[in-house]
Amino acid sequence: MSETAFAPSLCRIDLAALQRNFVRLGEPASLMPVIKNDAYGHGLLPVARALAAAGARRFAVGTPGEGAALRQAGIKQEIVPLLGGMTLEDWRSAAAHSLLPLLADGEDLKKAPACSWHDRVLRVGIKFETGMNRLGFRRQDIPDLAEYLRARPCLEPVLALSHLACADMPEENAYSQSQIRAFTAVCESLRAVWPSVERSLANSAGLLGLPESRFDVSRPGIALYGGNPFAGGRWERLGAGLEWGMSVSAPVIGVRRLRTGQSVSYGRAFTAPADMTLAVIAAGYATGVARALSGRMEVLVHGRRVPQVGRVCMGMLMADVTGLPQTRPADTAWLLGGPAEPGVSPVTAQETADRLGTIPYEILCRMGAMNTRVYAP
Ligand SMILES: *Cc1c(COP(=O)(O)O)cnc(C)c1O
């Protein structure tokens, strides 16, 4: 968080909501909460501390740098950096900070042994390819891998990991099942050599929708932050009850009358069909509101939803508050979440994502990174 806020909009993080989501998702021992990319925009350290307080025993981060930041902040839990492509420096940092890095390809096999020294054993995971076709070893690599690792007692494999490509799509169930089978086979081969290796496959969608994908440890990300991987689909109820942890507010900085036929904002994209009242709100594409949402979004003002009109500017956007004559400068408008009147639902990251043709992950990362964050409990 910067000491000087450059923009008046605020990203509010409800850590208690994240803790409730965590508890809802299962036993702490069976979960490795994913807090990569600054905890999906919610803030790496505050989220790690909150989840640790709720019982989390391990964390998945993106980079070894994120892992090092957690260690420096005193986090003692097991930490797995998920992102591949680790440089030699990354491997050294992972070892120095006692992270649990993943071997994902032949390059890693060259770098990893350089990182254990003075007879210290580096615990590692092995990333397997089962259907993402991105990174990871295949089952046929296991004999060579086993031979290689046996010759290097400084590396101790303790975790096998793979990633589901479409667990959020019930219509792709056959593909998910093939990944579960491939992972089962891989783990059997591996556990013939290292019987105590733990297995981790499921993301949020797998954890909630495919119990057979849970194995020993699931890795929920989006569900922790309140996203339902099955939103809008026939499995939607499986993600019911999760609570969004992020809301975003911005002050009203002006209230203006627009006469019939007058336009507002750049490009004159909106012309008033009748006399109306606009609130000018201090949020824009520089604070995470995509310009492509111009004229296609709503904001919450005085507990009610109002349509945004005209082009979204860099730091301002306008909304039609004709029906809310009490609106004044310094009132609060909500881009995500916020207090709504009975019968009114706040804007969610899911809704914003749907309007924009993307997924809530992107909305959360963007809003969290582009606004000053403040924390409740
Ligand atoms: C991001 C990520 C997850 C979490 O996925 P969600 O869909 O957010 O639950 C799990 N595993 C890996 C390897 C990831 O990169």
The ligand as an SDF file (V2000), in Angstrom:
LIG
                    3D

 15 15  0  0  0  0  0  0  0  0999 V2000
   -4.0660  -20.2220   -9.8940 C   0  0  0  0  0  0  0  0  0  0  0  0
   -3.8820  -21.6410   -9.6260 C   0  0  0  0  0  0  0  0  0  0  0  0
   -4.7640  -22.3350   -8.7830 C   0  0  0  0  0  0  0  0  0  0  0  0
   -6.0290  -21.7300   -8.2290 C   0  0  0  0  0  0  0  0  0  0  0  0
   -7.0410  -21.7290   -9.2140 O   0  0  0  0  0  0  0  0  0  0  0  0
   -8.5140  -21.1800   -8.8970 P   0  0  0  0  0  0  0  0  0  0  0  0
   -9.2550  -21.4210  -10.1590 O   0  0  0  0  0  0  0  0  0  0  0  0
   -8.3650  -19.7280   -8.6160 O   0  0  0  0  0  0  0  0  0  0  0  0
   -9.0200  -21.9230   -7.7400 O   0  0  0  0  0  0  0  0  0  0  0  0
   -4.4540  -23.6520   -8.4740 C   0  0  0  0  0  0  0  0  0  0  0  0
   -3.3610  -24.2590   -8.9940 N   0  0  0  0  0  0  0  0  0  0  0  0
   -2.5160  -23.6240   -9.8300 C   0  0  0  0  0  0  0  0  0  0  0  0
   -1.3280  -24.3570  -10.3790 C   0  0  0  0  0  0  0  0  0  0  0  0
   -2.7430  -22.3100  -10.1810 C   0  0  0  0  0  0  0  0  0  0  0  0
   -1.9070  -21.6900  -11.0170 O   0  0  0  0  0  0  0  0  0  0  0  0
  1  2  1  0
  2  3  1  0
  2 14  2  0
  3  4  1  0
  3 10  2  0
  4  5  1  0
  5  6  1  0
  6  7  2  0
  6  8  1  0
  6  9  1  0
 10 11  1  0
 11 12  2  0
 12 13  1  0
 12 14  1  0
 14 15  1  0
M  END
$$$$
